[in-house]
Amino acid sequence: MEKEDPIARLERKELERKTNGGLRALTVVMCVVAALLAAAFAYVLVSKNRLVGQLNSEKDDLTAQIIALQTDYEGLSSDYDAINAQLDSSREEIALLVERVRKTEATNRTKIRQYEKELGTLRSIMRGYIEQIDSLNTLNHKLTAEAASARKEAAESRRMNEELSQQVEDLEGRVSVGSILKARGIGMAGYTSSDRQTDRSGRVERLLVTMSIIENELAERGPVRIYVRVFDPEGNLLQDGNMTTFTFNGETLDATASREIDYQGAEVDLGIYVNNIPAFEKGIYTVEAFTEQARLGSAELLLR
């Protein structure tokens, strides 16, 4: 074996020492970099989780606010059909908004911000409804009081001057629609000869139509006759033999039965019997209720 030159051996060992030292330094640097990267990743992950938690909390809070507003809308009502229609539309918008928020990821900030704006808009609309309803109720109460006062003064003295007469005419015109009687809870049931309720056509001896004439401070006091028209399943008008007729919208109509009440402005519950009908068939019977000024409503009865 050839003997290595001492100088060459020293150079080779020095080169190996430098190489090993460089590798150790590189290893240390790489470890430090890896540790820094791991720490940065952990920080980013924790920050992301914290942010996602905050976003989910904000979404939950937004959902709770919308549901609270939905509850407020449910408790809002009016005596005016136009406002009720608008309220129904707003309730539908809120229900859709609740569903959209629940289906949207909390991290979708664009959508969440859009829903927050929609919530603010719906709140503003609700405040407008409340102000409008309060204003109309105040006006209605004022008109009611004015109309009642004007009628009383007109009854007490016929020597009113022309200005007061014109005022009465104006007020009467503004509340004429509100003075018409209305009914609720219209229903019809069959009864046996022993006055027991039944829906079996073979056992029905007579029908009873029930309803409530609702309170109306603007309506005229005194006797009012309520008429009912009952139709069998074939659409034929039932008649109890009294040949009752009444005039409605300029047309003379036959009535099945009628009843007079003394209306004094308060709610009145009443029932009208339909007697003297030879037999009742199976099927759906329909009743319509009237005064000579208005159609009060209708109801159906199924006899088996």
Secondary structure, DSSP 8 states (H G I E B T S, - for coil): -----HHHHHHHHHHHHHHHHHHHHHHHHHHHHHHHHHHHHHHHHHHHHHHHHHHHHHHHHHHHHHHHHHHHHHT---S-HHHHHHHHHHHHHHHHHHHHHHHS-TT-HHHHHHHHHHHHHHHHHHHHHHHHHHHHHHHHHHHHHHHHHHHHHHHH-S---HHHHHHHHHHHHHHTGGGS--EEEEEEEEE-TTS-EE--GGG--EEEEEEEE---TTS--EEEEEEEEEE-TTS-B---SS--EEEETTEEEE-SEEEEEEE-SS-EEEEEEE---S---SEEEEEEEE-SS-EEEEEEEEE-
